[in-house]
Amino acid sequence: MDKDDIGIPNNSKEPRISEIINEINVRKSLRSTTRLTILLMLSLNKTMTFSNLVEVMGISKGSMKNHLDLLEEDGLIKGKEVLTLRGPRLIYEITEEGKKVYLEITRLLSQDTKL
């Protein structure tokens, strides 16, 4: 379990908060503030290289790989290797499913809720 694990028991009476908690608890990949931030960055930037993600997040390559693998296994992002003049690069982008999940979470958070 990550140090930034945010899995929360679903015992809230507030329906909107309950929806957010359910979305986070259903998807293991969303139980981390680091992975939520990666999803946010890919939603805003469309694509990012592995190196860019490591640099922006300030975490180790191994840790980044683990976070990206969980998001990819859950179908929220996809990675591909592309050849560039500087050699092969891993490029990540948010999937349609990832966009839907991101938009749903931001919609729920933007409603008048008290967290």
Residue, then its C-alpha position, 0 to 999 in steps of 0.5 A: m500500500d502506498k504512503d499516499d493511499i487514500g482508500i476511504p471506508n464508504n460510510s458517508k451519508e452525503p450522496r455526492i461524497s459517497e459517489i466519489i468514495n465509491e469511484i476511488n474504492v472501486r478502482k485500486s488505481l485511484r487510491s493514490t494521490t500520485r496516480l490521481t495527479i498523473l491522471l490530472m496531468l495527462s488529462l491536461n497535457k494529452t501526452m507526456t513522456f515517462s521522463n517528463l512525468v518523473e521530472v514533474m512528479g519528483i519520484s523515482k523511475g521505479s515508483m513512477k513505473n509502478h504507478l503507471d502500470l496500475l493506471e494502465e492495467d485499469g485502462l485509464i492510460k496507455g503507454k507506447e514506445v516511439l522512436t525519436l532522434r534521441g532514441p526510443r521514448l515511452i509516451y503516455e496518454i489518457t484513454e477515453e475511459g480515463k477521461k470519463v473517470y477524471l471528468e466524473i471525479t472533477r464533476l463530483l468534487s466541483q459540486d457543493t460538497k463538504l469534504 
